[in-house]
């Protein structure tokens, strides 16, 4: 049952997210109110054991990072090992209950962005996206 839920979350979440965005789209809004996107970098297949799980649970996550300029992502790539370790450490300090609570996703994203930005000098990551998020 849990595997089925994880499968649905992974395969259907993008479609549900897109449908939700379409419902909130206002074609009469002025063009300058549309979201401006920067450049992206994906960090794939990070695996962590949640706090208190004694290794019986895991979170597999891929993360998309957005920045205003490519130079910021270049620096991010050059510090890949440090940033991956930071993300793994941060996520593994959270319990499975915290990680499974969809209402806490934005809080988790914001905390990760803050932590990643402490490592960067050329600018900041502006947004973080979960491109895969599987908790078993």
Buried (B, 14 or more C-beta within 10 A) or exposed (E): EEEEEBEEBEEEBEEEEEEEEEEEEEEEEEEEEEEEEBBEBEBEEBEBBBBEBEEEBBBBBBBBBBBBEEEBBBBBEEBEEEBEEBBBEBBBEBEBEBBBEEEBEEEBBEBBBEBBBEEBEEBEBBBBEBEBBBBE
